[in-house]
């Protein structure tokens, strides 16, 4: 998958299921105990939008992205 291609539907579904899992949410609520990208919640909450074939990043999306 190239950086410019949309997520495969199976991958997107799996990511959404994980993000909506109660155990994952409980772990995320304790994220102050470990290092987690501070934009993770922002992007994980937008999986439907980001997974769309028509997705174009907003200014806010770009500002919240960091390349290391």
PyMOL commands that set and color helices and strands:
alter all, ss='L'
color gray80, all
select helices_A, chain A and resi 9-20+22-29+31-33+40-44+47-50+59-63
alter helices_A, ss='H'
color red, helices_A
deselect
rebuild
show_as cartoon
